[in-house]
Amino acid sequence: MIYRIEHVTEYLYDELVATSYHDLHLTPRPSEIQICHDQKVTVTPHPRGRREHTDYFGNRCLFLEIHEPHHRLEVVSRSTVEVLPTAAPEPNGGPAWEIVRDSIRRPNSVALLAVCDFAFESPYVRIPTAAAEYAARSFTPGRPVVEAAIDLTRRIYTDFSYDRRATSVSTPVDEVMALRRGVCQDFAHLQIACLRALGLPARYVSGYLVTRPPAGRPRLVGADASHAWVGAYCGAAGWVPLDPTNNAIPNEQHITLAWGRDFGDVTPMRGVITGGGKHQLNVSVDVTPADAEADGDVSTEARGVSGS
């Protein structure tokens, strides 16, 4: 599938902003299953400086430096991305989960040392005691790691309700577990906490999810902002993508922007400003399959597409 993406971010400030600096994670990440054919970012007001760079986790980023006083900042990212088909992981694939855990405890290669970055607590993923207890029901002794991770994905989907009003960007995992409600960011953080509680590396993946609306309904333009899912390290089976919000294995309808330890590592746009006072944030995204642009039958509306 080839997609055209337009991601618009607008900040409206009550007071004048004298200067601002921003770091963007808005470039779809190239990989063996994803090709970013082109991308263009337009900024209003025009930045004095802009610099592309790669962050610690290998994500492509854009740094902006704006010195023109402004009450409004708009960033528009337009990309063309090709997502290649991939085979779903074998449910009984990979070694027993304890073998993967033990390999992380005693890493014997540079590659495993890099994986260890995703095995510990991070700012948005503190690990409550309840996370290990919840995960243990899926990770029974000797169970294949992929099978156990898929089962955990299914249980989170079944046990937790999608509710946009229940949480905020900063809601901790233990509160999500108590509420049994949240959005895609919360469910991704929850599954990551469960896996790390058992000593298994897991990473947070940000991106977009494209679905087709019910028959007769038009395509929605700019309906939502972003989606989040999980990458679980499964030893010989590699990194297995899991979407706990939709009980799905990510496929050609999942477009990856970036990955890191948690949401804080891959925030689409963050920065520092001088002035501004209170602000209003507006975000919209339009993701259109290139072969369906003329049909108008594609929507970004789906359970778990979040405005975070």
N, C-alpha and C positions, 0 to 999 in steps of 0.2 A: 504494500500500500504506500502511495505517495500522498502526503498531506501538506496543505498550506496553512500556516498558523499565523494569526495576528493576535498579539498579546499587548493590551493597552493598560498602562498604569498612570493614574492621574492623582496628584496631590494638590489640594486646595488649602492654602494657608490663611489664617485670620490676619496675621501680621507679615510684614515684608521679610523675606529671606534674603540676607545679604550675600551669603556664600554657602555652598553645599558640596559635599563629596559623597559619591554613591558607588557601591559595588553591586553588579548585576549578575545573577545566574539565570540568564534567559536564552542561552545558546544551547539547542539540543545537543546532547553528548554523543559524539561518534563512538561506535562500537562495532563488533563483528555482526550485529543484527540491525544496526541503525546508521544511516548515512545522512548527514546534514548537507544538502546540495548548495544551499545559499542562505544567508541571513543578513538582514539590514536593521540597524537600530537608529531611529530618529529621535532627537531630544529637543524639547522646547522648554526654556530658552536654550540657545546653542551653547554647548559646553566649551570652556576654554581649552580643556585637555581631555583626552580619552585614550585609554591604553588597554589593550587586550592582554590577558595573562591567564595562566593555568594555576588553579589553587592546589592545596596539598593533596586533595583527593583525585586530582586529574580532571576536574571540571573546567570548562572554558568560561572565563569571566570577562566582564568589561567594567573598567573603572572610569568614572566620570568626575570631572572637576568643573563646577559652575560658579562663576563670579558675577554674573549679571543679576542684579536684584530682581526678585520675582515673587508674586503671590500664587503662581500656578506653575507646576512642573508636570510635563507629560512625556512619557517614554513609550514609544511604539516599537515593538519588536516583530518583524515579519520574517518567517522562515519557510523553507521548503525541505521536508524531511521524508526520507524513504525508510520504512520499517519492513524488514525482511521476515518471512515466515520462519517459525522455529517449532521444533517438535516439543510437545509437553514432556516434562520429566517423568520417568517411570516411578509410580507410587512406591514401589518396593526397592527403588534404586538407592545407591549409596551404602556406606557401611552402617553398622549400628551407631546410634547417636553418641554413645559413650566413647567410641573410637575417635570420632571427630573432636569431642570435648578434650580427650587426653592429648590429641595431637596439638591442640592450642596451648595446653598447659606446658608442653615440652616442644616448642617449635624448633625444627631442625633445618630450616631453610629461610632464605630472605623472603620468599613468597609467603610463607606462613607468618613471618614476623609482620608483614604488611596487613595480613588478615586480622592479626591480633588487635589492631586499632579499633576494630568493631566489636570487641568482646567485653568491653568494660562500660561502666556508667558514663554518661555524657550529660551536658547541662540540661537537656530536655528529657532525658531518659534516666531518671533515678529509679532504682530497682527495689520496689517494696517486697517484703517477705511473701505477700500474697501472690506475687507473680510466679515464683518458683512453684508454689503449691498448685496454682492454676495450670501451669505448663505440665506438671508431672502427670496429669491425667492422660495426656497425649504421648509423653515421652516415657513409656513404660520400659522396663529393663530389656535390652537387646533389640528394641524396635528399630527398623531401618530409619535413618535420619530424615529422608525425604518424605516417607509415609507419615512419620510423626509430625513434621512441619506442616504438611497439608492438612492433617487432622486438626492441628491447633488453629489453622486458618479458618476451617469450617466452624469450629466451636466459637471463635470470636464473632464470626458472622451471625451465628445462631443466638448467642447469649447477649449480644449488645445491640442496641437500637440506634439507628442513624437519626440524629437530632441536631440541627444547626444551632439551636438556641441553648443547648445544654452546657457548652464549654467555650473557652476562648483559646487563643494561640498559646497561652502560658499555663493551661490547666495541666497539673502533674498527673502521672500515670496512676498513682494510688487513688486520686479523686475520680478518674475515669472508671476505675474498677469498682468504686463504690456506687457511682451513678448508673453504671451499665448503659451509658449513652455517650454519644459524641459524634465526631466526623472523621473523615479519612485520616487526618493527621493524628488524631487520638488513637485510632485503631492500629495505625502503623507503629506508633510509639509503644503501645501496649504489647504488640507481638514482639517487637524488638526487646522490650524489657523481659518478657517471658523467656525468650531464647538466651539472652545474656545471663539471666538468672541461673541457667543450667550450664553456663560456660561455653555457649555456642555463639559465634560471631553473627551479627545481623546488621544490615545497613538500611538507612532510610533513603527511599528513592522518590524524587519529585518529578512530576511530568503532567501529562494530559491523558484523558480517557475519552475516546470517541465512541458513541453508540448511535444506533438508528432509532428514531422515534417510532411510536405506534403508527400503523397505517392511517393515512389521512391527515396526520399532523405535520405542520411545516417544520423546516429546520430552524432552530433557534440560533440567532447570531449573538455572540457575546454573552452567553447565558451564565457562565461560571468562570472561575479563575484557574484552579489547578487541582491536581489529584496527587495522592501519595500512596505508596505501597512499600513492600519490604523485599530485601534481598537476603536470603538465609544461606549461610555458608554450609555446604553439605559434603565437605571432604572431596572425595574423588568425583562426586557428582557436580562439583563446582558451586557457583552462586545460583540458587534457585529463586526466581521471582515469585512472590505471593501477594495477592490482593485480599486482605481480610475484610475489607469493606464490602466486597462483592462476592466473596468466596470463589475467587477465580485465580487461574494461573495467567499472569499478564501475557498478552500476545500482540498481534499486529495493531490492535486498537489502543495499546498503551504506548505513549510516546515519552521517552525519557529525557528530562532536562539535565538532572544532576543527581549525584548521591553523596551521602556523608554519614556521620554518626547519628544525626537527628535533624529536625527542621532547621535549627539554628545554623547548620553548616551550609544549607542550600537555599536560604531565603531568596526569593526571586529578586528582591531589591531592598537593600539596606544602606544606611548612610548616616552622616553627621551633618547638621545644619546649624547656621548661626541665625537666630531669630525665628520667625514663623509662628510662634504662639501655638494655639490649637490648630489641628488640621483635619481635613476629611480625605479619606482614601477611596478612590473608585478604581476597580479593576474589571476588565472584561477580556474574554478570550473567544476567538472564533477559530475552530479547527475544522477544515474542510478537506475531505478526500478529493484529490485532483480529478479523479474520474467521475465524481458525483457533483461537481460544482454547478453543472447545468441543471441537475435534477432537483436540487433543493430538498434532499431527503435525509440529511445527516445532521445530527445534533450533538452538542456537548453535554446534554442533559442525561445524568445517570446518578444512581445512588453513589455517593462518595466523592463527587466532584465538589471541591471546597473552595471557598473564597479566601482561604488563609494565605 
